[in-house]
Amino acid sequence: MIDVLAARLDTPGCLEVNHLNNAGTALPPKAVSEAVLAFTSQEALLGGYELAERAAEEIESTYDAVAALVNAGRRQIALVENATRAWDMAFYGIPFEKGDRILTCRSEYASNYLAYLQASRRYGVGVDVIPDNEYGELDLVAAANMLDRRVKLIAITHVPTSGGLVNPAREVGELARSTGCYYLPDACQSVGQIPIDVAAIGCDFLSSTGRKFVRGPRGTGFLYASDRAIVEVEPPFIDGHAATWTSADSFVIRDDARRYENWEFNHATRIGLGVAARYAMRIGIPSIWARVRMLAKRLRSALAAIDGVRLCDQGRIQCGIVTFVCAGRAAPAVKAFLQGRKINCGVIDASWTRIDMDGRGIPEIVRASVHYYNTEGEIDTLAEALAELMSGSASAPRGLPA
Ligand SMILES: Cc1ncc(COP(=O)(O)O)c(C=O)c1O
């Protein structure tokens, strides 16, 4: 059982807003912000390099904390600026050749899909989208039928930006292992809310961000790389941290995941990420997962009862991300209305997950994403506000029909 009151007392933002935008950025625990602020102030007083030397152990401890979050070894973790950079360092390192195939899912994130299109243009690789099953999840049978020796990479989004769906990451890992192709799940929206075990998933890489369900600082992300990946996949670019310049015309690339990093980094946020990861582990990811699902279920039931609100989440297992459209109301107008009541939600338009949203004929959605520190009362307040809006008893800009 999570002590929700204690978690909220630890989160100053809870006094200010009803924050249901955890899939955008979560509110950090005060220990995270305090660590970042304290380190930044000290840098100004002591010198950045000098403080980094003194705080080397603390900075290093972030690798252990992040590794523990996903059940990896510390040498398998690279700390980078965000999930996109983490993902890019893996993807762009894979030596694609003409005729190779990439398998992905319908709910793939825009930045990843753009990289496939670029690789397709550059190298002539094929990009094949695995169809969804009747529940809107990536269809494992179809995926198995699409596999052949030309598939060099399976890359999927575990939890999409556009809904509560949880794709079967572990089962896809089994498929990838059956052919030996590389496997790169994007776990940006799942780490911190769902238990993640890279060994069980059986991936070569896994990318994630710090600011979402991990509750870390903005500008942080990480890449897990398996031992095989570290040996086989060269980083797409290197610097004096990722590699050593051994003589005028030779170099050696590091033999751990830090080969995917670069030298300069905001040390304050790196420390903050470590604090956030340890905080999440102390609360316990299985407990977080249970509470997030309970709160999201409560929200879905409440929204389903409001005339004109249509839920858009797919999948048999649904996470803390709750998406919906409101008849006759543009998503940004709904978001603005809620924000006027200090309720934070997000809006996602189809450009962020085009294949999925275009396919479902949904141009934009409102996204409410819960975390364990949210209360049942906050969930009910959102539902009540929406009921008021949809009944016409609250004034709000109508905007374009969603
Ligand atoms: C599924 C998914 N992947 C990747 C990203 C990108 O994360 P970042 O902004 O940390 O690069 C996001 C961000 O919303 C996302 O939803």
The ligand as an ORCA input file, in Angstrom:
! r2SCAN-3c Opt
* xyz 0 1
  C       6.196      6.993    -26.815
  C       7.171      8.129    -26.714
  N       8.440      7.947    -27.118
  C       9.349      8.931    -27.043
  C       9.021     10.165    -26.569
  C      10.060     11.247    -26.554
  O      10.569     11.464    -25.282
  P      11.574     12.663    -25.029
  O      10.776     13.911    -25.157
  O      12.127     12.449    -23.663
  O      12.620     12.609    -26.077
  C       7.716     10.413    -26.113
  C       7.356     11.729    -25.577
  O       6.242     12.059    -25.332
  C       6.764      9.356    -26.200
  O       5.498      9.546    -25.814
*
